[in-house]
């Protein structure tokens, strides 16, 4: 065999070995899950540059940086800016889920869909998963209408027509055309509402406003529950807890969730503490202490407090004062520990993340 042919065959053999090694490494890459708080502001008020409520859940393995499936739960103001810090854009999301339709949880949707419509001409529609239309007598909540009309201001201003003229490949109908709305009827037991490969998302009915739902994401790397603003079905004391029995059920089904992400109000804002905070609004939130009780019973390893009322360092929650002055991370952790939680309490600041398994 001449020298050149020998070298060529050797090179081919080395490439084949390297390819097989890559396939084997990929096949055995460890699965991983990353949960990132994209916004931790509690309510529609503004403080310290915090973005509105949102949680990004990413799943994959070590070969793709835990980034094969990308899910956004709630999308308050500034969500697209926080995603850019990951870094990623609205075009990279596979699905957007809403716990409920309060403005502080949905203000970022128009921005996300506008970006996807503008730059993601060849991208598939993003799934928007939410409760079916829900009525509470005096009012009705409609996720379908929210999405259908999310670009109306841009349409009325003429921007969508102008953008369409300069690029005729853009979808007719504007930002709403970039979404594939999938609704479900919330039930008292967990039900699967979305799946992709090894990732399964379940939902359960929870109490806050009409149509509120909480979610659980199950993956081979672990599981996370996103409670939203869920509270107890009993709207005010006397009651055993302010936390949601449905969220606890979701956190225990079929096994204990590794991570619970939940809005939290500190007990210091209670109507008997002198804050002036309205009692009905206080009572429809879960206190950090009661969340500690729930997380301990559910066996969670991490309790991520978000949508903080009040935010860290704030002397007021909107117009309502914080008795005793601004709260610290230690104050929130002390509250969850008072509920008996012995796991890891993560007091929400924008872009804080938990990775499973931890590095």
C-alpha positions, 0 to 999 in steps of 0.5 A, spaced: 500 500 500 502 506 498 504 511 503 498 516 500 493 511 500 495 509 507 495 516 510 488 517 507 485 510 510 488 512 517 485 519 516 478 516 515 479 511 520 480 516 525 474 521 523 470 514 524 472 513 531 471 520 533 464 520 530 462 514 534 465 517 540 461 523 539 455 519 538 456 515 544 458 521 548 451 525 546 447 518 547 450 518 554 450 526 556 447 527 562 440 530 562 439 537 566 434 542 567 434 550 569 429 554 572 430 562 571 426 567 574 425 572 568 421 577 572 420 578 580 416 584 581 410 583 585 403 586 582 403 592 577 407 597 581 414 598 579 421 598 583 428 598 582 428 595 575 425 589 576 421 585 570 414 583 571 412 576 573 415 570 569 419 564 569 423 560 564 424 553 564 429 550 560 431 542 559 436 538 555 443 535 556 450 537 557 451 536 550 446 542 548 447 546 555 440 544 557 437 548 552 433 543 547 426 545 550 425 552 552 418 554 556 416 561 558 411 561 564 407 568 564 410 574 561 410 580 565 413 587 562 420 586 560 420 579 559 424 579 552 429 584 555 430 578 560 431 573 555 436 577 552 440 576 558 440 568 557 441 569 551 435 568 547 429 571 544 422 570 543 424 566 537 427 561 541 421 559 545 417 553 544 411 555 548 408 560 553 404 558 558 399 563 563 397 562 570 392 568 569 391 574 565 393 580 570 397 585 567 403 584 571 403 577 568 401 578 560 404 585 559 410 582 555 406 578 551 405 583 545 413 584 545 414 577 545 409 576 539 411 582 535 419 580 535 417 573 533 412 576 527 418 581 525 424 576 525 421 569 525 418 569 519 421 562 518 419 560 525 413 555 527 408 559 531 409 559 538 404 555 542 400 559 547 397 555 553 392 557 557 385 556 561 379 556 556 375 563 557 372 563 564 367 567 567 366 570 575 359 573 574 361 580 574 367 579 569 370 574 564 377 572 562 379 570 555 386 568 553 384 567 546 381 574 546 388 577 549 392 573 544 387 575 538 388 582 540 395 583 542 397 587 536 391 591 535 395 598 537 400 596 532 395 594 527 391 601 528 397 605 528 399 602 521 405 599 523 403 592 521 401 594 514 408 598 513 412 592 515 408 588 511 409 592 505 417 592 506 417 584 507 411 580 504 413 574 507 411 576 514 404 573 516 398 576 515 394 579 521 400 581 525 403 579 532 397 574 533 398 570 527 405 568 530 401 564 536 398 557 536 393 558 542 391 552 546 386 552 551 384 547 557 379 547 562 382 547 569 380 541 573 382 539 581 386 534 578 393 534 574 392 533 567 397 534 561 396 540 557 403 540 553 408 535 551 415 535 547 419 529 547 421 527 554 418 534 557 411 533 560 407 539 562 401 538 567 396 543 569 391 544 575 385 549 577 388 554 582 384 560 586 386 567 585 382 570 579 377 566 574 381 561 570 387 561 574 392 555 573 398 552 576 403 548 572 408 542 573 414 540 568 416 533 569 423 531 565 428 526 566 432 531 570 427 533 575 421 537 576 418 544 577 411 547 579 410 554 577 404 556 582 403 563 579 399 567 584 395 561 587 392 562 594 387 558 598 380 556 596 377 559 602 378 567 601 379 569 608 381 567 615 379 563 619 382 557 615 388 553 616 393 556 611 393 561 605 396 556 600 393 552 595 391 545 596 391 544 589 398 547 588 400 542 594 397 536 590 400 538 584 407 538 587 406 531 590 403 528 584 406 523 581 412 524 586 415 530 590 417 536 585 424 538 586 423 545 585 416 550 587 416 557 584 411 561 587 409 568 588 409 570 596 407 575 600 411 577 607 406 576 613 408 583 615 404 586 610 398 583 613 392 587 615 393 587 622 400 589 621 399 597 620 401 597 612 394 599 610 395 593 604 387 591 602 385 585 606 382 582 600 388 582 596 393 580 602 388 574 603 388 572 596 396 571 596 400 565 599 404 568 605 412 566 605 411 562 611 405 558 609 409 556 602 414 554 607 409 549 610 407 546 603 414 546 600 416 541 606 410 537 606 411 536 598 418 534 599 421 540 595 428 541 595 428 548 592 422 553 594 423 559 589 419 565 592 418 570 586 412 576 585 415 578 592 410 583 596 414 587 597 420 587 593 427 586 597 429 593 599 422 597 598 420 601 603 413 601 600 409 596 595 405 601 591 402 606 596 402 601 602 408 602 607 412 596 609 412 596 617 419 596 620 422 598 613 425 595 607 425 587 607 432 583 606 433 576 603 434 574 610 427 576 612 424 572 607 428 566 609 426 566 616 419 566 614 419 560 610 423 557 615 418 559 620 413 554 616 418 548 617 422 548 611 428 545 611 430 545 603 433 551 599 429 557 599 431 562 593 428 569 594 427 571 587 431 577 584 431 577 576 435 572 573 436 568 579 437 560 576 436 553 579 440 548 575 438 540 576 443 537 577 447 542 581 454 543 578 
